Amino acid sequence: MKNFEFSIPTAVYFGAGEVNRIPELAPKLGKKAMLLAAKDTMRALGFLDKVEGLLKTAGIEVLVSDDVSPNPRDKDINRQTEAFLKAGCDFTVGLGGGSAMDSAKAVAFLAAQGGGNIRDYLAGGSNPEMAGVKDALKCMVITTTAGTGSEVTPWWVITNTDDHEKPGTGNDSTIAEIAIIDPELMLTIPASITKGTGIDVLFHAMEAYIANTATPFTDLFCREAMKLVVENLGTAIEDGKNLEARSNMAWANTIAGIAIGEGKSSTVGIHALGHSIGGQTDAPHGMTMAAIGPAYMRKTWDADIERYAEVTRILGYAEEGMSDKELAAKSPEALIKTLEKFDCRVSMSDLGVTEAMIEPMTDSVFKTMSGCLDCSLKVLTRDDVVQLYKDSL
């Protein structure tokens, strides 16, 4: 067995009604919070007023910034950080999906540096390694989707509006102090968001399982998360009020997030290529994975026969008498059928990608997401990436 390490520094509060513990938990972080919420939806659903009220019940002053875009942009983080500092806030609260949680982590980080330009700390910036930076301020995140895993990872993804790149970054200090995962907040999430974020959970778990950084610890989470998605995503899409299905998806999301974050495994080439699709088109993150995933599986299935065979079994497409090699070879088809089952089968063209975008997207992959690319079980050259994009158009 290989050596490995993990830590889970975030205090996680999981289950129906856990959001009501905010008055107990928030005072541990500070006295004045910036509450960053997904644009329009959190107020419309009543979640913003609820969380703001719970914070105020605890005696916390609240500055609301409910204009987080679906893919947070550098200029948004800079503006929000300036408002945070001007108001004298001392911690952030992210309410919503990955975009709100990523924004809360990014603002907490940039505010600790005294403000500035978040782009300096992204790939291509003046300090992408975050050398000599101060630890981020404290952060609480409250997820309303089962999809990104951002509540239990140190990572945050910010779009560079100059070159349309979408790099992920973070360090040990940019993980939330407190994460609340309350599936009751997910009961009213529309089917379109449920499927898009839910399929992202599947890719987090599957990619961390077929990564060269996988460990016995992350394998436990990845197999269980994939199984939970297969068994519960359809129900969550069709019957959003089903609390059991929502709870199971929320748990799959959390443990897949642990696998790719503090579990020290990683996503692989699927995410590396998918981020560049999102940067160019602003397409929903989960669907960018769905577009590139089948081609990636066709390219790599023979890199680890046992693991890819297990993916086919978990997705539910193993046939009696098939060898591991036959099952591994079937993993691309198993993934396609799974995507079709959840109405998530898309091409890059469906997401707005044109052939002219392939070269700049490839440049972006190697510039901003080489870390994920390097975790793939097969070495992928520039020509390989270009071909994967072409095969996915």
N, C-alpha and C positions, 0 to 999 in steps of 0.2 A: 504493500500500500504506500502511495506517495505521501510526502509531507504536505500539510496544508494548514491554513490559519483562518480564523474568522472571529468577528466580534459583532455584537448587536447593541450599539450604544443607545439607540432610540427607545424611549419608554412607549410601548404600544398599548393602546386601549381599544380592544376589539369587541364589537357586538352591538346589538340593537340597543339604542338609547344612550350609548356611551358619550354622545355629544353633550349630554346634559351634565357631564362632569367638568366642563370648562371652568365654572366658577371655583372649583376645587384646585384645578391644575394650573390655570393661567398665572396666578400670582407668583408662582415659582420662577417665572421667566422675566417679569418686569412689571412696570407700572403704566406704560403707555405703548399701545400696539398699533402698528399699521396692519389693517385687515385688507389683504389683497384677494379679490374675488373675480371669478370668471365673468366676463362682460355679459350683462343683461340677464343671463340665466339664473344666477344665484339670487338676485333680487326678485325675479319673477316667480321663482319657486318658493320664496319665503325663507330660504336658508340664511341669506345675508342678515336680515333683521333678527332672526333667531340667534345667530352666533354673536352679532353685535350686542344684543340684549344680554346674553349670558356673560359676555366679557364685562359689560358695565355692571352687572350684578356683583361681580367680583371686585368692583372698585377700579377696574382698568379703564383708563382713557382710551378712546378708539379714534383713529384716523382711517377712514374708509377710502380705498382705491378699488372701485369695482369696474375697472376698465381693462382687465387682463385679456389680451387677445388669444385666440386658439393656439397660435405659435408665438410665444413672447419674443419681442424684438429688442435689440440693444438699446434703441432710443427710449423705449418704454421703461426699461430697468433704470436707465440714467435719470429719467424724469421722476420715477417713483422714489428712487433713492434720495434725490434732492428734496422732495417733499417730506420724506421720512426724517431727514436730518433737520430741516427747517422747523418741523413740528416738535422736535425733541423726543421722538419715539425711541424705545430701547429694545423692542423685539418685534418680530413679524408673525403674522398668522396667515397661512395660505388656505383658502377655502375654494374647493372645486376639483377639477381634474389635474393632470400633470402640469398644465400651463400655469395654474395659480400656485401650485406647490413649488414648481421650479422658480417662479417669480419671487416667492417669499424667501427661498433660499438664496437667490442671487442678490436680492436687495439687502438681506442680512449680511451677506459677504461684502458687498460694495460699500455699505454704510460703515462697516468696521474699518474700511480703508480711508474713511473720510469723504467718500464720494468719488467722482471722477467718471471715467468711461469704462463700462463693463467690457467693451471690446478689447481693452488692453490685456485682458485675462483669457481671451478666447484664442483659438488656434490662429496664428498669423499676427497676433497682437504683440505688444512690447514685452509682456511677461506671461506667456501662456503656461509656464511651469509654476506660476504663483510663488516664485522665490521671494522669501522675506516678507510675505504678507501677514497681516494680523488675522487671528481666528475670527470667523464670522460671529455676528451677534446671535442671540438665541432665536429659535424659530419653532412655531407650532404649526402642524399641517393637519387639515381635516379633509379627507378625500371623499368626493361625492361620486366617483366613478371607480369601477374595478378594471384597471387597465395599465396604468403607467408604472406602478411600483415606486413612484417618487417619494412616497411617504417614508420609505425605509432604506433609501439609497442616498449617498452624498452627491449624486449627479444632478445637474441641471442643464437644460438645453435652451440656448438663446440664439435666435436668428440674427446673423450679421446682415444688416440691411444694405450695406454697400455692395457686397458680392453675392448675396443670396445663399450664403452658406449657413449650415445649421449644426454647429459643433456642440458636443456635450463636454462638460468639464465639471470640476468640483475637487475638493480635498477633504481631509478627515474632519475638518471643522464644519463643513457645509451639509451635515446631516441633521435632520430635525431633532430637536430635543424631545419633543412629544408628538406622537402621531395618533390621531383618532380615526378609527375605521369603523364607521357606523352604517351598516347596510340599510337602515331605515332611510338614510339620506339618498339612497340609490333607487328607491321604489318608483320615483317619478321621472327618472332619466329616460329620454326617448329611446326607442328601439335602435335608431340609426347610430346613436352614440354608444349604446350598450354593445352593439356588435363590433363597432370599430375599436373600442377600448378593450373589449373582451378578447378579440383576436390578437391584440398586442400582448395580453397575458400569455397566450399560447406561444407566441414567438419568444417572449422572454424566457419561458421555461424550456422550450425546445432548443433554443440557441445555447443557453447555458449548459444544457445536457450534451450537446455536440460540440462544445468548445474544448480547446486543448488545455483550458484552465479549470475544467470540471474537477470536483473533488467528491469523496464519499459523502461529505456533508451536503453539498449542493445537489448531488444526485437525488437524495431523499426528497428535497423540496421540489425539484424539477419534475420528477415522475409523478408526484402527487398533484402538482399544479396542472400538468397536462391532463391528467385523468379528470380532475374537477372541471376543467373547461369543457372537455368532451361531453361530460355528463350533465352540465348545468347551463352552458351558454344558450342553447336553444330555448330552454324554458325561460331564462331571463329576458331573451329577446321577445318571445311571444306573450309572456305573462309577467310584465315588469313588476307587478305587485306581489309576486311570489317571494316571500322573505327568505325561505330556505335556499332557493336558487341564488338569490342576491347575496346571501351570506356565504355560500360556497364559492361564488365567483370572487367575492371580496377576499376570502381567505386564500384562494389561488393567486390572486393579485399580490397579496402581501408576501407569501412565501416565495413566489417567483422573483419579487423585488429583492428579498433577502439574498437569494441565490446570485443575482447579478450585481448586488451591491456589497454588503458587508460579508457575504459568503465568499467573496473573492473569485467567483467565476465571472463570466462576461457574456454579453451578446457577441455575435460573430459577424461575418460578412453581410448577412441579411440586413442587420441594423446599419452597418457602415454604408451600404448602398442606399438603403431606405432613407437615411437622414438627408442625403443629397437630393433625393426626389422631393422631399418635403421642403427643402430650402428653395428649390426652383419653382415649385408649384403651390406651396402652402397647403398641400393635400393633408388629410387627416393621417396622423402618424401610423396608426395600425394598418391602414389600407396601403401605405407605402411598403410595409413588410409583406402584405399579401401579394402585392404586385411582383416582388422580386424573389419571394421564397421558393416557388417551384423550380425556377431555373437554378437557384443556388443548390437545392437538394439534388437535382440531376447532375450537377457538376461535382458534388462532393460525397455522394452516398457511399462510395467504396473506400472512404478515408478511415472509417471505423465500422466494420460490418456489424458488430454486436450492438453498438449504440443506435445506428440507423435502423436496424431490425427492431429494436425495442420501441423506437418512435412509431413504426408501423403498427406494432401490437397495441400500443397505448391509444393511438388514433382509431383503432377498431377495424383495421383492414387486413389483418393476418388471416390466412387461410390454412386449414389443417394440412399438415404434411409439408409445408413450405420450409426450406432451409433458411438459415440466417442470411445467407447471401441473397436468396430470392426475396426475403422480406426487406432487406436493406435496399435492394434495387427498386422495390415497390414504394419506398418512402416518398418519392416525389408525387406519385399518383395518390398515395394516401393523404398527403397534404392538400392536393388539389380537391379531392373529394370532401375533405373536411371544410375547406374554404367555401365550396359550393353549398354544403349543408347549412352553413351559417350566412349565406348570401354575401360572402366576402371575396368572391373570386373576381379579381379585376386585373387589367393590364396597365402598364404605365401610360399608354395612350388614353385610357379611361380617366386617368388622373391629370391629364394635360401635358404629359411629356412629349416632346417632339425629338426626332433624331438629332436635330441641331443642338439639343441640350446635353447629349451624351458625353461629349468631350469635356465641357466644363463641370459636369457632375462627377466625372471620373477624376478630374483634378482635385475636386473638393473631397472626394473619398480619401485620397492619399494625404491631403493636407490636414483634414480635420478629424477623420475617423480611423486613422491607421491603427490605433490601439485595438479597436474591435476587429478590424480586418486581420490583424496579426494573431488573434485568438482562434481563427478558423483552423480546422484540422488539415486543410490543404493550403499551401502557399498560393495566393492569388496575385498574379502579375497584373500590370496595367492592361495588357491585351485581354486577360481573363475578365477583368471588370467591364471593359468595353463590350465584350461578347455577352456577358450576363445581362447587361442593359439592353442590348439589341434583341436578345432572346426573350426579353420581358416586355417589349413594346407591343 
